């Protein structure tokens, strides 16, 4: 198994990778387990054997826990974004079941018994892909914590959201020790970094630009960048937007005058093209971030909940507080 992490996480990932594959009997010793998935409780009598993850960040959570042997495949990666070499190595032996969104038929055809997805990360409120619609086919669903705002009230996004998901996946698949070791490593690394961060007296004003020219798609208070920006010593200028990811008007962006713009890199429009659009539009000429050419690019997998969030905080901090 190839590690795609550096620093303390590389050690933890390597340690997890060296664990000898457990027999089915060993994996089921602690079953059944019940976990909270958004507003539902889900009970597992045994660890899933034919799991499917949707989207690159959720797939990386499965990979960092060493769960490839319990996966039937993954979905929602190549149709949206390029798979980098580190991810490609992790999923080399797994089929991509759908380039974008998996359907009920795709999961049934793969004989899936578990679907790790989120609302607007492969699940859709009022659509075909819901836990209730998949249950009759023996497919249990665990929902990404960040996405729970679509079906229930929850606190604003926090680094804890990612830890909760790793912990619950660890319990579901009988690898709690691995999950807790990873979480402890993430916590320690982030705490050490923020304690030594040479930030200014006032937080940097930050706007997250995902996509869209007529109306920008951005991160509100329930999206992971809101938490990462705060950890890096900034403030999301859209932290009063009571949504996770949503479209807003350009007027409040101009009015709130971000000092740094975070560009999310994915899809057919490149980060460079997004930056050029902002630079070349006269309407944005007086925005501090544009005037001072202060842009930072996060790949999609860094901007969404997953194992790369700690490094993303460091990248943001380097852009907010240059030496």
C-alpha positions in Angstrom: 0.0 0.0 0.0 1.4 3.4 -1.0 1.1 6.3 1.5 0.1 9.7 0.1 0.8 11.6 3.3 3.8 13.2 4.7 5.0 14.1 8.2 3.4 12.4 11.3 0.5 11.2 9.2 2.9 9.2 7.0 4.1 7.3 10.0 0.5 6.6 11.1 -0.6 5.5 7.7 2.4 3.3 7.3 1.8 1.7 10.6 -1.8 1.0 9.6 -0.7 -0.4 6.3 1.6 -2.9 8.0 -1.2 -4.5 9.9 -1.8 -8.0 8.7 -5.2 -8.5 7.0 -7.6 -9.8 9.6 -9.8 -12.8 9.1 -13.5 -12.3 8.8 -14.0 -13.8 12.3 -11.6 -11.3 13.8 -13.3 -8.4 12.1 -16.6 -9.4 13.5 -15.6 -9.9 17.1 -16.8 -6.5 18.2 -20.0 -6.5 16.2 -22.8 -5.4 16.3 -22.0 -1.7 16.5 -24.4 1.3 16.2 -23.2 4.6 14.9 -24.9 8.0 14.5 -25.3 9.0 10.8 -26.8 12.5 10.6 -30.3 12.1 12.1 -30.3 8.3 12.0 -28.7 5.5 14.0 -27.4 2.6 11.9 -26.5 -0.8 13.3 -24.0 -3.1 11.7 -24.0 -6.8 12.7 -20.7 -7.3 10.9 -18.2 -5.1 9.0 -19.3 -4.5 5.4 -17.5 -6.6 2.8 -18.6 -4.9 -0.4 -18.4 -1.2 0.4 -18.6 1.6 -2.1 -17.4 5.2 -1.5 -18.5 8.2 -3.5 -16.2 11.2 -4.3 -12.5 11.5 -3.9 -12.3 12.8 -0.3 -14.6 10.1 1.0 -12.6 7.5 -0.9 -9.4 8.8 0.7 -10.9 8.3 4.2 -11.5 4.7 3.3 -7.9 4.4 2.0 -6.2 6.0 5.0 -8.0 3.4 7.2 -6.7 0.6 5.0 -10.1 -0.6 3.9 -9.5 -1.5 0.3 -10.0 -5.2 1.0 -13.6 -4.4 2.1 -14.5 -2.3 -0.9 -16.3 -3.3 -4.1 -15.2 0.0 -5.7 -15.7 3.7 -5.7 -17.5 6.4 -7.7 -17.6 10.1 -8.5 -14.0 10.8 -9.2 -12.8 10.8 -12.8 -15.9 12.5 -14.2 -15.3 15.6 -12.0 -11.5 15.8 -11.5 -8.2 14.3 -12.4 -7.0 11.5 -10.2 -3.5 12.3 -9.0 -0.9 9.7 -8.8 -1.1 9.2 -5.0 -4.9 8.5 -5.2 -4.4 6.3 -8.3 -2.0 4.1 -6.4 -4.4 3.7 -3.5 -7.3 2.6 -5.7 -5.3 0.7 -8.3 -7.0 -2.6 -7.6 -10.5 -1.1 -7.3 -13.0 -0.4 -10.1 -14.5 3.0 -10.6 -18.2 2.0 -10.8 -19.4 5.4 -12.1 -17.4 8.4 -13.3 -19.8 10.8 -11.6 -22.8 9.7 -9.7 -23.5 6.1 -8.8 -27.1 5.0 -9.3 -29.1 2.4 -7.3 -28.6 0.0 -10.2 -24.9 0.5 -10.2 -24.7 -0.3 -6.5 -26.9 -3.3 -6.8 -24.9 -4.6 -9.8 -21.7 -4.3 -7.7 -23.4 -6.3 -4.9 -22.7 -3.5 -2.6 -23.6 -3.8 1.1 -22.4 -0.3 2.2 -22.4 3.2 0.7 -20.3 5.9 2.1 -21.6 9.2 0.7 -23.0 12.5 1.7 -25.9 14.8 0.8 -24.8 16.4 -2.5 -21.9 14.0 -2.3 -23.8 11.2 -4.0 -27.0 11.4 -2.0 -29.8 13.7 -2.9 -32.7 14.9 -0.8 -35.9 13.8 -2.5 -34.0 11.8 -5.1 -33.4 8.1 -5.8 -30.2 7.9 -3.8 -31.2 8.0 -0.2 -30.6 5.6 2.8 -34.3 4.7 2.8 -34.3 3.8 -0.9 -31.2 1.7 -0.7 -32.1 -0.2 2.5 -34.5 -2.7 0.7 -31.4 -3.9 -1.3 -29.3 -4.6 1.8 -27.2 -1.5 1.2 -26.5 0.4 4.5 -25.5 4.1 4.2 -23.2 6.2 6.3 -23.5 9.9 5.6 -20.6 12.4 5.6 -21.0 14.6 8.7 -20.3 17.9 6.9 -23.3 17.2 4.7 -25.8 16.6 7.5 -26.9 20.2 7.4 -29.1 19.2 4.4 -31.3 17.0 6.5 -30.9 18.4 10.1 -29.6 21.2 12.2 -25.9 21.0 13.2 -23.2 23.3 14.4 -21.0 25.1 11.8 -18.3 23.0 10.1 -15.5 22.0 12.4 -12.3 19.9 12.0 -14.2 17.6 14.4 -16.5 16.7 11.5 -13.7 14.8 9.8 -12.6 13.1 13.0 -16.2 12.0 13.6 -16.3 10.3 10.2 -13.0 8.5 10.7 -14.0 7.3 14.1 -17.4 6.0 12.9 -15.8 4.3 9.9 -13.3 2.7 12.3 -16.1 1.4 14.4 -18.1 0.2 11.4 -15.2 -1.7 9.9 -13.6 -2.9 13.2 -10.5 -0.8 12.9 -11.1 1.6 15.8 -7.4 1.5 16.9 -6.3 2.7 13.5 -8.9 5.4 13.4 -8.0 6.7 16.9 -4.3 6.7 16.1 -5.0 8.8 13.0 -7.2 11.2 14.8 -4.7 11.7 17.6 -2.0 12.4 15.0 -4.2 14.9 13.2 -5.1 16.7 16.5 -1.5 16.9 17.7 -0.2 18.1 14.4 -2.8 20.8 14.0 -2.5 21.9 17.7 1.3 22.2 17.3 1.0 24.1 14.1 -1.6 26.6 15.3 0.2 27.1 18.6 3.3 28.3 16.6 1.4 30.2 13.9 2.7 33.7 13.6 -0.6 35.3 12.8 -1.5 39.0 13.0 -3.8 40.7 15.4 -6.8 40.6 13.1 -8.0 37.6 11.0 -7.5 37.9 7.3 -10.7 38.3 5.3 -11.1 35.4 2.9 -13.5 34.5 0.1 -13.8 30.9 -1.2 -14.3 30.9 -5.0 -15.4 27.5 -6.2 -16.9 28.3 -9.5 -19.4 30.4 -11.5 -19.1 33.7 -13.3 -22.6 35.2 -13.2 -23.0 34.2 -9.5 -20.2 32.6 -7.5 -20.5 29.2 -5.8 -18.9 29.5 -2.4 -18.5 28.0 1.1 -20.8 29.0 3.9 -20.5 28.4 7.6 -21.3 24.7 7.2 -18.6 23.9 4.7 -15.2 22.6 5.7 -13.2 25.6 4.3 -15.0 27.7 6.9 -13.3 25.7 9.7 -9.9 25.5 7.9 -9.8 29.2 7.2 -10.4 29.9 10.9 -7.7 27.4 11.9 -5.3 29.2 9.6 -6.0 32.6 11.2 -8.5 33.9 8.7 -12.3 34.6 8.6 -14.6 33.4 5.9 -16.4 36.6 4.7 -19.4 34.3 4.0 -19.5 32.8 7.4 -23.0 34.2 8.0 -24.3 32.1 5.0 -26.4 29.4 6.7 -25.5 26.8 4.1 -22.6 24.6 3.3 -21.9 25.3 -0.4 -24.2 27.8 -2.2 -24.4 30.5 -4.8 -24.3 34.1 -3.7 -24.2 37.5 -5.6 -21.0 39.3 -6.4 -22.2 42.4 -4.6 -21.6 41.1 -1.0 -18.2 39.8 -2.1 -17.1 43.2 -3.4 -18.6 44.9 -0.3 -16.9 42.7 2.1 -13.6 43.1 0.3 -11.6 39.9 0.9 -7.9 40.2 1.3 -7.3 36.7 0.1 -9.3 34.6 -2.4 -9.2 30.8 -2.1 -9.8 29.1 -5.5 -11.1 25.5 -5.4 -9.4 23.6 -8.3 -11.5 21.0 -10.1 -13.7 20.5 -13.1 -13.4 21.8 -16.7 -12.4 25.4 -15.7 -8.9 25.4 -14.3 -7.7 27.4 -11.3 -5.7 29.6 -13.6 -8.8 30.4 -15.7 -10.8 31.2 -12.5 -8.0 33.5 -11.4 -7.8 35.2 -14.7 -11.5 35.8 -14.7 -11.2 37.6 -11.3 -8.2 39.6 -12.4 -9.6 40.7 -15.7 -13.1 41.8 -14.6 -13.2 45.5 -14.0 -15.9 45.0 -11.4 -13.4 43.3 -9.1 -10.5 45.7 -9.6 -10.9 47.3 -6.1 -11.0 44.0 -4.2 -7.9 43.9 -2.0 -7.2 40.3 -3.0 -7.3 41.1 -6.7 -5.3 44.4 -6.3 -2.6 42.6 -4.4 -2.7 39.3 -6.4 -3.4 37.3 -3.2 -4.8 34.0 -4.4 -4.3 30.5 -3.0 -5.4 27.3 -4.7 -6.8 24.3 -2.9 -7.5 21.1 -4.8 -11.0 19.8 -4.3 -9.8 17.0 -2.2 -8.1 19.5 0.1 -11.2 21.8 0.4 -13.6 19.0 1.3 -13.6 16.8 4.5 -10.8 14.3 4.4 -7.2 13.3 5.3 -5.7 16.3 3.5 -7.4 19.0 5.6 -4.5 19.5 8.0 -2.0 20.1 5.2 -4.6 22.4 3.6 -4.7 24.5 6.8 -0.9 24.9 6.5 -1.2 25.9 2.9 -3.8 28.5 3.8 -1.8 29.9 6.7 1.3 30.3 4.4 -0.9 32.4 2.0 -2.5 34.4 4.8 0.7 35.2 6.7 3.7 35.2 4.3 7.1 35.4 5.9 
